[in-house]
Amino acid sequence: MKEQQQKSGLSLRERIDFRLDTLQSWMESNFHLENPSQAYALTLSISKFWSALSEEDREYVQCAQDAIEEGRSWNV
């Protein structure tokens, strides 16, 4: 794992933040309406780090999953 981390050049926190930033961008642009499976897969890749997420980040991921599942646009 550490070897993979060093190869990617990003710390665990940086990888989580990159995924969260990507999710936010996708949700705000309503990318999830045209690509729900891709957007949902991203939420799952974030969720595996649940214990490292803040309460706010966890809530955001859950709200995003709900919007993806229900096909709702993201109104920020």
N, C-alpha and C positions, 0 to 999 in steps of 0.2 A: 504494500500500500504506500509506504513512504517513498519507495522507488518511483511509483506512478506519480505521486505528488510532485516529486522533484522534476520528473520529466515534463509535467504540464507547466511547471513554474508557478503554479498558483497554490496558495494555502487552502485549507478546507474552507475557511471563512470566505475567502475570495471566490471560491467556486460556488458556494451557496449564494453569495451576494450576486454573482453573475447570473445565476439561474433565476433568482428573485427579480432582478432588474429586467431580464428577458420576459418573464411572466407579466410583469407590470406593463411593459411595452406592448406585448401581445394583447393583453386585456383592454388597454386604453385605445388600441387601434381596432378592436373587435375582430382581431385575427382568429380568435377562437370560434367565431360563428361559421367561418369557412373551413377551418381546420380543427375541429373539436378533438379528434383523437390525438393529434400532435400536441395541442395545448394541454390536454388531460395528462398525457405522458410526462410532460414537463412538471406538472404539479406532483406527480408520483415520484419523480426524480428529486424533488425538493423534500417531499414528505419523509423520505428515508433518513433525513437528518433532523427529524422532529425534535429530538432532545436538544439540539443546538440552536433551534429557532426561538426567537422572542415570541411572547404572547401575541404581539401585533402581527408578526410574520405568519404565525400559525393561523390566525383569524383571516388574514388576507388569502392564504392558500385555500382555506375552506370556502370562503366566499367565491373565489375564482372557480373552484370545483363545482359549486352549486350553479353558477352562471353558465358554465360549460355544459353541464348535464341538462340544464333546462333550456339551453339555447337562447339565453337572455343577453341583450347588449349590455355593455359595461358602461354605466353612467357614473363618472367620477365627479 
